[in-house]
Amino acid sequence: MSTSSTSQSAPAEGPTTRWGVWLAAARPKTLGAAIAPVVVGTAMAWEAGGFHPLAAVCALLGAIFIQVGTNFSNDYVDYLKGADTEDRKGPLRVTQAGLVDPATMRRATGLVFGLAVAAGAYLIWRGGWPILLVGVLSIASGILYTAGRYSLAYTGLADLFVLIFFGPVAVGGTYYVQALALPMPVVIAGVGPGLLAVAILLVNNIRDVEEDRAAGKRTLIARTSRTFGVVLYVVCVVGALGVAAYLAFRFGHLPVLATGIVLPLAVPVVRTLAREQAAAALNPLLGATGRLLLLYSILFALGWTV
């Protein structure tokens, strides 16, 4: 596919305004993965008496900008590599659809990552070199998710990095910039949101498995099978609830057990994921899993602080 082609017509169901195009490119259904660990880390900092409003806001903005920048980069690079085609099942990719030319998307990616750096400047001043390291690695992972010869998404390593960076790193970093400490329960708590963020990625990769194989995008599901992906989705949900239950009993925060409501809500998602292959059935599962992640994180946060 030519890297300079923008002649493809926009889909009939695509956005019709400039803001609509950029909102679609930002993929709002994925932003819960950025917001959720900040909610958990901030709640734990509050309970420990270390809540810091400005640091919390900067952490939230930084997380959102990194996620949007990653989505922009993914949109741009997958177009260049030919992973996004006219036959893709997933939601609109604006570069492939000809709604944004590649050079503009590349500049937008740099701008959004620049905003993440600006949001993180105060956090680096407050938290020192550990926060600088986290910021650099987070942005680098966002870029290398699809960019480069050995990108994370194309080698099957994306799931591991999502678990780490949307889990213990994000929750721990949010806590640290506020309380300036990092107790082990915070790191353990981060595994819950990290697992559910992986579940979001699994929905995407299960839906796109055939396209990814054709494009040489060797995701974990492309290397294994749809069935393995569905089983792993269940493991992620149950594992997140196991983390919450362990912390609830180990540290006496029994209201955290309210996160268990996520399990019955996940059942119809798993059923659809296992039975359906059509995009019309699978695409809504991205948003549904994102909502499960946010609900889990809010219930955990409330349960930890009451």
Buried (B, 14 or more C-beta within 10 A) or exposed (E): EEEEEBEEEBEEEBBEEEEEBBEBBBBEBBBBBBBBBBBBBBBBBBBBEBBBEEBBBBBBBBBBBBBBBBBBBBBBBBBBBBBBBEEBBBBBBBBBBBBBEBEBBBEBBBEBBEBBBEBBEBBBEBBEEBBBEBBEBBBEBBBBBBBEEEBBBBBBBBBEBBBBBBBBBBBBBBBBBBBBEBBEBBBBBBBBBBBBBBBBBBBBBBBBBEBBBBBEBBBBBBEBEBEBBBBBBBBBBBBBBBBBBBBBEEBEBEBBBBBBBBBEBBEEBBEBBBEBEEBEEBBBBBBBBBBBBBBBBBBBBBBBBE
